[in-house]
Amino acid sequence: MNYWESFKTFFKIGLFTIGGGYAMIPLIETEVTERHKWISKEELLDLIAIAQSCPGVFAANISIFIGYKRGKVPGAILTCLGTCLPSFLIILLIAMFFRHFKDNEVVASIFAGIRPAVVALIAAPVFSMAKSAKITWTNCWIPIVSAIAIWALGVSPIYIVVAAAVGGLIYGAFFSADEDDEGTANDKASDKAKTSDDTMADETNSSAMVDEKKSEAIETDATIAGQTEAMPESMLADETDSLPTDETDTPQTTETFADDGEK
């Protein structure tokens, strides 16, 4: 593991994270899952759920999980330090000089412009994580109800995570097996249909090859017949004259016997 690379990556994430731990999610997704590919998007979703349900700062929790996955305890310490150090230094400087510019209109305007951008930073990864979490029209009610419970009713996110975990266990125990069996049956039917289609395609190709060979043979016979009909009669006569006849062979044989008699 490259400890310096891990520290530098999370230091950059902590330095440019404005608006709290959730604003860190798109930066973590970009740096950790897309650029360095240290973890997958599915693992990031699991880490977010665990970090949210654990006590402590969300940003520090998730950096510790990722650092420990890469380099055990030293990796966890470095990633947590890289995440928290920029905030510590910046807040320390602000605390030292805050009284000098807390009423400055320029600073107030800057923060007023940053706040809406932070909302966008938090909302942007929702769509990409929804794809990784396989959110569909059948289960989209779960995040909607959870968000309403947290926002409108003040329910703790810990209770939401625990309730979702229990619901997932129940669903996996009673419904997931039936869906797996149905999926297996569908896969077998699909494979059987594909095999049948391949067999029919092979038979069709074989028939086409036989027909093609028959057509070639017919064309060859027609070509030979055409060449024979087009051959001049003089060429046929020459070929006939060049053949040996019995009349030329008989005198030679007679002369041979006469010579033998004289001897």
Secondary structure by P-SEA (a helix, b strand, c coil): ccaaaaaaaaaaaaaacccccccaaaaaaaccccccccccaaaaaaaaaaaaaccccaaaaaaaaaaaacccaaaaaaaaaaacaaaaaaaaaaaaccccccccaaaaaaaaaaaaaaaaaaacaaaaaaaaaccccccaaaaaaaaaaaccccccaaaaaaaaaaaaaaaaaccaaaaaaaaaaaaaaaaaaaaaaaaaaaaaaaaaaaaaaaaaaaaaaaaaaaaaaaccaaaaaaaaaacccaaaaaaaaaaaaaaaaac
